[in-house]
Amino acid sequence: MAKTRISTLNLRIHPAVKDAVREAAANEHRSVANMVEVLIRRHCDLTGITIPEQTDLFQRKNNA
């Protein structure tokens, strides 16, 4: 199985937005990092931006 690669994203946000993300994460029993990823994925779904899944990336690498 392919090793999952994780990238680090550092960002600066308003403290009130950070508190809101923490609250949203707690409400869904998620970490803040996972909540941010979920929010980004939801936005991409709504705006038609495709995010390749790990299996898609693995298949592309093996077919190359």
C-alpha positions as CSV (number, residue, x, y, z in Angstrom):
1,M,0.0,0.0,0.0
2,A,1.2,3.5,-0.8
3,K,2.5,5.6,2.0
4,T,0.3,8.6,2.7
5,R,2.1,11.9,2.4
6,I,1.0,14.7,4.6
7,S,1.8,18.4,3.9
8,T,1.9,21.1,6.5
9,L,-0.1,24.3,6.0
10,N,0.7,27.3,8.2
11,L,-1.7,30.1,8.2
12,R,-2.7,33.2,10.1
13,I,-6.3,33.7,10.9
14,H,-8.4,36.0,13.1
15,P,-8.7,34.6,16.7
16,A,-12.5,34.6,16.4
17,V,-12.3,32.4,13.2
18,K,-9.9,30.1,15.0
19,D,-12.3,29.8,17.9
20,A,-15.2,29.0,15.5
21,V,-13.1,26.3,13.8
22,R,-12.3,24.8,17.2
23,E,-16.0,24.8,18.1
24,A,-17.0,23.2,14.8
25,A,-14.3,20.6,15.3
26,A,-15.5,19.8,18.8
27,N,-19.1,19.6,17.6
28,E,-18.2,16.9,15.0
29,H,-15.6,15.2,17.3
30,R,-12.8,16.1,14.9
31,S,-9.3,17.6,15.3
32,V,-8.9,21.2,14.2
33,A,-6.7,20.0,11.4
34,N,-9.2,17.4,10.2
35,M,-12.0,20.0,10.4
36,V,-10.0,22.5,8.3
37,E,-9.5,19.7,5.7
38,V,-13.2,18.8,5.7
39,L,-14.1,22.5,5.2
40,I,-11.7,22.8,2.3
41,R,-13.1,19.6,0.7
42,R,-16.7,20.8,1.1
43,H,-15.7,24.1,-0.5
44,C,-14.0,22.3,-3.4
45,D,-17.1,20.1,-3.9
46,L,-19.4,23.1,-4.0
47,T,-17.2,25.0,-6.4
48,G,-16.3,22.1,-8.8
49,I,-12.6,21.8,-7.8
50,T,-11.5,18.2,-8.0
51,I,-9.2,16.8,-5.4
52,P,-7.6,13.5,-6.5
53,E,-8.0,10.8,-3.9
54,Q,-5.0,8.9,-2.6
55,T,-6.0,5.7,-4.6
56,D,-6.2,7.8,-7.8
57,L,-2.7,9.2,-7.2
58,F,-1.4,5.7,-6.4
59,Q,-2.9,4.3,-9.6
60,R,-1.4,7.1,-11.7
61,K,2.1,6.5,-10.2
62,N,1.9,2.8,-11.0
63,N,0.7,3.3,-14.5
64,A,3.5,5.8,-15.4
